[in-house]
Amino acid sequence: MTQQLEKVTDDPRVAIPSSEYERIRKAKAYYANDLKRVTFRDAKGRAYKRQLNSLNITKMASRRLASIIFNEGCEVSVDDKKADKVVQQVLQASDFNENYETFLEKWIALGSGCIRPTISNGKIVLSWAVADQVYPLNVNTSEVNEIAIAFKSQQVENRQTVYYTLLEFHQWDQNTGDYTITNELYRSTQKDTVGIQVSLDTLDEYASLQPSVKFHNITKPLFAFYKNPGANNINLDSPLGLGIVDNAKTTVDAINRTHDEFVEEVIKGRRKILAPDYMFQGASESNELNQFANKTHPPLLPEDETVFQMYYGSNSDEDKIVDLTVPIRVDDYTKAMNFWLDEFERETGLSQGTFTSTPQGIQTATEVVSNNSTTYQTRSSYLTMVRKNIYSLIYAILELAQYTDLLDPDYQWTGDIDAVQPNFKPNDGVFIDQDKQKQEDLQAVAGNALPKRIMWIRDYGIDDATADEWWKMLQEESGQPDPDGEIGLYASGGDDNDDEENDTESDAEGS
């Protein structure tokens, strides 16, 4: 029978209710700044709609968190050299550091995500998915071992846009322990509908896919699932994480409303001067401002001048030019905006001063650490989930790497995957004052409390081999006296002893 789906959640294999993906859809609208238009009425009571002058705080917060959690300074490795070589080959070919930070921002905004390695043309490549593409097949569990991933595409056929959805099901056979990937392609002429199942070769890009593939003797899922830290308080049975805005919608709405009103006040608060109509050339003839009618005198104001407005005057001395300009309430709106931003910082686990000014001003990264700030604690919680996601990805890559008959030599590996230990080293430098650290390390070296090699590696980012070269160069330089006859800064103690011995011998000869 031909299967037809309106939504992915209609498939009986998917155990997550559709309400979860409606929540994700709303979070995605906030992240994309795709908000409802504002309805207002003009002075004559006519209704109009306009774009909301919003502040995309969801994007700002997600970007800020993603950048301090994962960036180009993070390191991913494996303790097994051969396995590490394969993993590094895959990560470098996929621009992993750059892509991970980008998708982590989306995952934080929407709550969940997934990375799926696959074999393509003899290589292992990575595919990325966000929350509205990820459908766990089980609930009431903290681990997601079975999943469906939706990959959507569109193309024009007979002058009509057609939407395709590839559903990739990852399932375990409880009896045999085999791991099965099932591929199903759906076609629809409506954007919000999955549609009718069609053959995989309907699209050239999926023609080489098998409807079902079984993997034997693997122990790890061939995908890496990610969820934001913390419980899902909206659906307690859902394994999906909550987006950064899900528990802060009212606060975000208040921020956008305050920002919108302030922008409108700035627009409408521009200078206005009211003058009687007879003072405007040609006004009495057309009942509107026309500075080019009856050109007895040229206009004295620029053509785009909007300062002056007319009113019906009597051509008497009592008619005066009146300044109607109203001061813009900058301080009031600033206080209101800071109040809502402070609320948002607390709700999302960011320290006070992330988007607002504290009584001491904007906090530096060093102050964040020294104060054991909320942002630092929140970052630690996210790092736990990121580390789990990266470890799952490494295991998935090594599982595929054992299918050597399908891969190029650079992507092949055989070994005991349970004996492999992944490593993830985050870049803590984002929370460290580098200049201050160098000064402290320099003092420690001068006091013989820290080896020079450790200082070089930590402060200058060099490896052990470069440190060895630096040490040799330093020894060579310190062995030669400076032009002024003084011993170099890094002279060894042996030279001083030699000088003392020479002085002793000279004294003896003199005696």
WOVEN-V612320 format. One record per residue. N is the residue number from 1. RES is the residue in one small letter. SS is DSSP state (alpha for helix, beta for strand, coil for the rest). PHI is phi as a letter, one per 20 degrees, with the letter a starting at -180 (NA if undefined). NEAR is the number of other C-alpha atoms within 8 Angstrom. Layout:
<<N & RES & SS & PHI & NEAR> <N & RES & SS & PHI & NEAR>>
This chain:
<<1 & m & coil & NA & 2> <2 & t & coil & f & 5> <3 & q & coil & e & 6> <4 & q & beta & c & 8> <5 & l & beta & c & 11> <6 & e & coil & e & 9> <7 & k & coil & c & 9> <8 & v & alpha & f & 8> <9 & t & alpha & f & 11> <10 & d & alpha & f & 8> <11 & d & coil & f & 8> <12 & p & coil & f & 6> <13 & r & coil & f & 5> <14 & v & coil & e & 13> <15 & a & coil & e & 10> <16 & i & coil & e & 12> <17 & p & coil & f & 7> <18 & s & alpha & f & 7> <19 & s & alpha & f & 6> <20 & e & alpha & f & 9> <21 & y & alpha & e & 9> <22 & e & alpha & f & 8> <23 & r & alpha & f & 9> <24 & i & alpha & f & 13> <25 & r & alpha & f & 9> <26 & k & alpha & f & 8> <27 & a & alpha & f & 13> <28 & k & alpha & f & 10> <29 & a & alpha & f & 10> <30 & y & alpha & f & 12> <31 & y & alpha & f & 11> <32 & a & coil & e & 7> <33 & n & coil & l & 8> <34 & d & coil & e & 7> <35 & l & coil & d & 7> <36 & k & coil & f & 6> <37 & r & coil & f & 8> <38 & v & beta & e & 8> <39 & t & beta & d & 8> <40 & f & beta & b & 7> <41 & r & beta & c & 9> <42 & d & coil & e & 8> <43 & a & coil & f & 5> <44 & k & coil & e & 5> <45 & g & coil & n & 6> <46 & r & coil & e & 7> <47 & a & beta & e & 8> <48 & y & beta & c & 8> <49 & k & beta & c & 8> <50 & r & beta & b & 7> <51 & q & coil & f & 7> <52 & l & coil & f & 10> <53 & n & coil & e & 8> <54 & s & coil & e & 10> <55 & l & coil & d & 7> <56 & n & coil & f & 10> <57 & i & alpha & f & 7> <58 & t & alpha & f & 12> <59 & k & alpha & f & 10> <60 & m & alpha & f & 8> <61 & a & alpha & f & 8> <62 & s & alpha & f & 13> <63 & r & alpha & f & 9> <64 & r & alpha & f & 8> <65 & l & alpha & f & 10> <66 & a & alpha & f & 14> <67 & s & alpha & f & 9> <68 & i & alpha & e & 9> <69 & i & alpha & e & 11> <70 & f & coil & c & 13> <71 & n & coil & b & 12> <72 & e & coil & f & 6> <73 & g & coil & e & 7> <74 & c & coil & f & 11> <75 & e & beta & c & 9> <76 & v & beta & c & 8> <77 & s & beta & b & 10> <78 & v & beta & c & 12> <79 & d & coil & f & 10> <80 & d & coil & e & 8> <81 & k & alpha & f & 7> <82 & k & alpha & f & 7> <83 & a & alpha & f & 11> <84 & d & alpha & f & 11> <85 & k & alpha & f & 8> <86 & v & alpha & f & 14> <87 & v & alpha & f & 13> <88 & q & alpha & f & 9> <89 & q & alpha & f & 10> <90 & v & alpha & f & 12> <91 & l & alpha & f & 10> <92 & q & alpha & f & 8> <93 & a & alpha & f & 8> <94 & s & coil & d & 9> <95 & d & coil & l & 8> <96 & f & alpha & g & 9> <97 & n & alpha & g & 11> <98 & e & alpha & f & 9> <99 & n & alpha & f & 9> <100 & y & alpha & f & 9> <101 & e & alpha & f & 12> <102 & t & alpha & f & 9> <103 & f & alpha & f & 10> <104 & l & alpha & f & 9> <105 & e & alpha & g & 12> <106 & k & alpha & f & 10> <107 & w & alpha & f & 16> <108 & i & alpha & f & 13> <109 & a & alpha & f & 15> <110 & l & alpha & d & 15> <111 & g & coil & o & 15> <112 & s & beta & b & 17> <113 & g & beta & a & 14> <114 & c & beta & a & 13> <115 & i & beta & c & 12> <116 & r & beta & c & 11> <117 & p & beta & f & 13> <118 & t & beta & b & 9> <119 & i & beta & e & 11> <120 & s & beta & b & 7> <121 & n & coil & l & 5> <122 & g & coil & n & 9> <123 & k & beta & c & 9> <124 & i & beta & e & 14> <125 & v & beta & d & 11> <126 & l & beta & d & 10> <127 & s & beta & d & 8> <128 & w & beta & d & 9> <129 & a & beta & b & 11> <130 & v & beta & d & 13> <131 & a & alpha & g & 12> <132 & d & alpha & f & 8> <133 & q & alpha & d & 10> <134 & v & beta & d & 14> <135 & y & beta & c & 11> <136 & p & beta & f & 13> <137 & l & coil & e & 12> <138 & n & coil & b & 11> <139 & v & coil & c & 10> <140 & n & coil & l & 7> <141 & t & coil & b & 7> <142 & s & coil & e & 5> <143 & e & coil & d & 5> <144 & v & coil & d & 11> <145 & n & coil & d & 6> <146 & e & coil & c & 12> <147 & i & beta & b & 13> <148 & a & beta & c & 13> <149 & i & beta & d & 11> <150 & a & beta & d & 10> <151 & f & beta & d & 9> <152 & k & beta & d & 8> <153 & s & beta & b & 7> <154 & q & beta & b & 8> <155 & q & beta & b & 7> <156 & v & beta & e & 8> <157 & e & beta & c & 7> <158 & n & coil & l & 4> <159 & r & coil & m & 5> <160 & q & beta & c & 7> <161 & t & beta & f & 9> <162 & v & beta & d & 12> <163 & y & beta & d & 14> <164 & y & beta & d & 12> <165 & t & beta & c & 12> <166 & l & beta & e & 11> <167 & l & beta & d & 13> <168 & e & beta & d & 11> <169 & f & beta & e & 12> <170 & h & beta & d & 13> <171 & q & beta & c & 10> <172 & w & beta & d & 9> <173 & d & coil & e & 9> <174 & q & coil & f & 6> <175 & n & coil & e & 4> <176 & t & coil & e & 5> <177 & g & coil & n & 9> <178 & d & coil & f & 12> <179 & y & beta & d & 13> <180 & t & beta & d & 13> <181 & i & beta & d & 11> <182 & t & beta & d & 12> <183 & n & beta & d & 13> <184 & e & beta & c & 12> <185 & l & beta & d & 12> <186 & y & beta & c & 13> <187 & r & beta & c & 13> <188 & s & beta & b & 12> <189 & t & coil & e & 10> <190 & q & coil & d & 8> <191 & k & coil & f & 7> <192 & d & coil & e & 6> <193 & t & coil & c & 10> <194 & v & coil & f & 16> <195 & g & beta & o & 12> <196 & i & beta & d & 11> <197 & q & beta & f & 11> <198 & v & beta & c & 9> <199 & s & coil & f & 7> <200 & l & alpha & f & 12> <201 & d & alpha & e & 8> <202 & t & alpha & f & 8> <203 & l & coil & d & 7> <204 & d & alpha & f & 7> <205 & e & alpha & f & 5> <206 & y & alpha & d & 9> <207 & a & coil & f & 9> <208 & s & coil & e & 7> <209 & l & coil & f & 7> <210 & q & coil & e & 7> <211 & p & coil & g & 8> <212 & s & beta & b & 8> <213 & v & beta & c & 8> <214 & k & beta & d & 8> <215 & f & beta & d & 8> <216 & h & coil & d & 7> <217 & n & coil & m & 6> <218 & i & coil & d & 8> <219 & t & coil & d & 4> <220 & k & coil & d & 8> <221 & p & coil & f & 11> <222 & l & coil & e & 12> <223 & f & coil & b & 11> <224 & a & beta & c & 13> <225 & f & beta & e & 11> <226 & y & beta & c & 12> <227 & k & beta & b & 12> <228 & n & coil & f & 13> <229 & p & coil & f & 8> <230 & g & coil & n & 6> <231 & a & coil & e & 7> <232 & n & coil & e & 11> <233 & n & coil & e & 5> <234 & i & coil & e & 4> <235 & n & coil & c & 7> <236 & l & coil & f & 7> <237 & d & coil & e & 6> <238 & s & coil & e & 10> <239 & p & coil & e & 12> <240 & l & coil & f & 8> <241 & g & coil & e & 14> <242 & l & coil & e & 13> <243 & g & coil & f & 14> <244 & i & coil & f & 13> <245 & v & coil & d & 12> <246 & d & coil & f & 9> <247 & n & coil & d & 6> <248 & a & coil & c & 11> <249 & k & alpha & f & 8> <250 & t & alpha & f & 6> <251 & t & alpha & f & 10> <252 & v & alpha & f & 13> <253 & d & alpha & f & 8> <254 & a & alpha & f & 9> <255 & i & alpha & f & 13> <256 & n & alpha & f & 13> <257 & r & alpha & f & 9> <258 & t & alpha & f & 11> <259 & h & alpha & f & 12> <260 & d & alpha & f & 11> <261 & e & alpha & f & 8> <262 & f & alpha & f & 10> <263 & v & alpha & f & 9> <264 & e & alpha & f & 8> <265 & e & alpha & f & 9> <266 & v & alpha & f & 9> <267 & i & alpha & f & 7> <268 & k & alpha & e & 6> <269 & g & coil & e & 10> <270 & r & coil & f & 7> <271 & r & coil & f & 9> <272 & k & coil & c & 11> <273 & i & beta & c & 12> <274 & l & beta & e & 12> <275 & a & beta & c & 13> <276 & p & beta & f & 15> <277 & d & alpha & f & 11> <278 & y & alpha & f & 10> <279 & m & alpha & f & 6> <280 & f & coil & d & 11> <281 & q & coil & f & 12> <282 & g & coil & n & 14> <283 & a & alpha & f & 12> <284 & s & alpha & f & 9> <285 & e & alpha & e & 5> <286 & s & alpha & d & 8> <287 & n & coil & l & 7> <288 & e & coil & b & 7> <289 & l & coil & f & 10> <290 & n & coil & b & 10> <291 & q & coil & f & 10> <292 & f & coil & d & 9> <293 & a & coil & e & 7> <294 & n & coil & l & 6> <295 & k & coil & f & 7> <296 & t & coil & f & 4> <297 & h & coil & c & 4> <298 & p & coil & f & 7> <299 & p & coil & f & 7> <300 & l & coil & e & 4> <301 & l & coil & d & 5> <302 & p & coil & g & 6> <303 & e & coil & f & 4> <304 & d & coil & e & 4> <305 & e & coil & f & 7> <306 & t & coil & d & 6> <307 & v & coil & f & 7> <308 & f & beta & e & 9> <309 & q & beta & c & 9> <310 & m & beta & e & 10> <311 & y & beta & b & 8> <312 & y & coil & f & 7> <313 & g & coil & d & 9> <314 & s & coil & d & 6> <315 & n & coil & l & 7> <316 & s & coil & d & 6> <317 & d & coil & f & 5> <318 & e & coil & f & 4> <319 & d & coil & f & 10> <320 & k & coil & c & 7> <321 & i & coil & e & 8> <322 & v & beta & d & 7> <323 & d & beta & e & 8> <324 & l & coil & d & 8> <325 & t & coil & f & 9> <326 & v & coil & d & 6> <327 & p & coil & g & 5> <328 & i & coil & f & 7> <329 & r & coil & e & 6> <330 & v & alpha & f & 7> <331 & d & alpha & f & 6> <332 & d & alpha & f & 7> <333 & y & alpha & f & 10> <334 & t & alpha & f & 8> <335 & k & alpha & f & 8> <336 & a & alpha & f & 9> <337 & m & alpha & f & 11> <338 & n & alpha & f & 10> <339 & f & alpha & f & 8> <340 & w & alpha & f & 12> <341 & l & alpha & f & 11> <342 & d & alpha & f & 12> <343 & e & alpha & f & 9> <344 & f & alpha & f & 11> <345 & e & alpha & f & 13> <346 & r & alpha & f & 10> <347 & e & alpha & f & 9> <348 & t & coil & d & 9> <349 & g & coil & m & 9> <350 & l & coil & d & 11> <351 & s & coil & f & 11> <352 & q & coil & f & 11> <353 & g & coil & o & 11> <354 & t & coil & f & 10> <355 & f & coil & d & 8> <356 & t & coil & c & 10> <357 & s & coil & e & 11> <358 & t & beta & e & 9> <359 & p & coil & g & 4> <360 & q & coil & e & 6> <361 & g & beta & n & 7> <362 & i & coil & f & 9> <363 & q & coil & f & 10> <364 & t & coil & e & 6> <365 & a & alpha & f & 10> <366 & t & alpha & f & 9> <367 & e & alpha & f & 8> <368 & v & alpha & f & 14> <369 & v & alpha & f & 11> <370 & s & alpha & f & 7> <371 & n & coil & e & 6> <372 & n & coil & l & 8> <373 & s & coil & f & 10> <374 & t & alpha & f & 9> <375 & t & alpha & f & 10> <376 & y & alpha & f & 10> <377 & q & alpha & f & 9> <378 & t & alpha & f & 10> <379 & r & alpha & g & 11> <380 & s & alpha & f & 8> <381 & s & alpha & f & 9> <382 & y & alpha & f & 11> <383 & l & alpha & f & 9> <384 & t & alpha & f & 8> <385 & m & alpha & f & 12> <386 & v & alpha & f & 9> <387 & r & alpha & f & 9> <388 & k & alpha & f & 9> <389 & n & alpha & f & 11> <390 & i & alpha & f & 10> <391 & y & alpha & f & 11> <392 & s & alpha & f & 13> <393 & l & alpha & f & 14> <394 & i & alpha & f & 10> <395 & y & alpha & f & 10> <396 & a & alpha & f & 14> <397 & i & alpha & f & 12> <398 & l & alpha & f & 13> <399 & e & alpha & f & 12> <400 & l & alpha & f & 11> <401 & a & alpha & f & 14> <402 & q & coil & e & 10> <403 & y & coil & e & 9> <404 & t & alpha & f & 11> <405 & d & alpha & f & 4> <406 & l & alpha & d & 7> <407 & l & coil & c & 15> <408 & d & coil & f & 9> <409 & p & alpha & g & 6> <410 & d & alpha & f & 7> <411 & y & alpha & d & 14> <412 & q & coil & e & 12> <413 & w & coil & b & 11> <414 & t & coil & c & 6> <415 & g & coil & r & 5> <416 & d & coil & e & 6> <417 & i & alpha & f & 8> <418 & d & alpha & f & 5> <419 & a & alpha & e & 5> <420 & v & coil & e & 9> <421 & q & coil & d & 8> <422 & p & beta & f & 10> <423 & n & beta & c & 10> <424 & f & beta & c & 11> <425 & k & beta & d & 7> <426 & p & coil & f & 9> <427 & n & coil & e & 11> <428 & d & alpha & f & 6> <429 & g & alpha & f & 7> <430 & v & alpha & f & 7> <431 & f & alpha & d & 9> <432 & i & coil & c & 10> <433 & d & coil & f & 9> <434 & q & alpha & f & 8> <435 & d & alpha & f & 6> <436 & k & alpha & f & 7> <437 & q & alpha & f & 10> <438 & k & alpha & f & 10> <439 & q & alpha & f & 8> <440 & e & alpha & f & 8> <441 & d & alpha & f & 10> <442 & l & alpha & f & 9> <443 & q & alpha & f & 8> <444 & a & alpha & f & 10> <445 & v & alpha & f & 12> <446 & a & alpha & f & 7> <447 & g & coil & e & 7> <448 & n & coil & l & 7> <449 & a & coil & d & 7> <450 & l & coil & b & 10> <451 & p & coil & f & 8> <452 & k & alpha & f & 7> <453 & r & alpha & g & 8> <454 & i & alpha & f & 8> <455 & m & alpha & f & 14> <456 & w & alpha & f & 11> <457 & i & alpha & f & 12> <458 & r & alpha & f & 8> <459 & d & alpha & e & 9> <460 & y & alpha & d & 7> <461 & g & coil & m & 7> <462 & i & coil & e & 9> <463 & d & coil & e & 7> <464 & d & alpha & f & 7> <465 & a & alpha & f & 6> <466 & t & alpha & f & 8> <467 & a & alpha & f & 12> <468 & d & alpha & f & 8> <469 & e & alpha & f & 8> <470 & w & alpha & f & 8> <471 & w & alpha & f & 9> <472 & k & alpha & f & 8> <473 & m & alpha & f & 8> <474 & l & alpha & f & 9> <475 & q & alpha & f & 10> <476 & e & alpha & f & 8> <477 & e & alpha & f & 8> <478 & s & alpha & f & 13> <479 & g & coil & f & 10> <480 & q & coil & d & 8> <481 & p & coil & f & 10> <482 & d & coil & f & 8> <483 & p & coil & g & 5> <484 & d & coil & e & 5> <485 & g & coil & n & 6> <486 & e & coil & e & 7> <487 & i & coil & f & 9> <488 & g & coil & f & 11> <489 & l & coil & f & 5> <490 & y & coil & d & 7> <491 & a & coil & f & 10> <492 & s & coil & e & 8> <493 & g & alpha & f & 6> <494 & g & alpha & f & 6> <495 & d & alpha & f & 9> <496 & d & alpha & f & 8> <497 & n & alpha & f & 8> <498 & d & alpha & f & 8> <499 & d & alpha & f & 8> <500 & e & alpha & f & 8> <501 & e & alpha & f & 8> <502 & n & alpha & f & 8> <503 & d & alpha & f & 8> <504 & t & alpha & f & 8> <505 & e & alpha & f & 8> <506 & s & alpha & f & 8> <507 & d & alpha & f & 8> <508 & a & alpha & f & 7> <509 & e & alpha & f & 6> <510 & g & alpha & f & 5> <511 & s & coil & f & 4>>
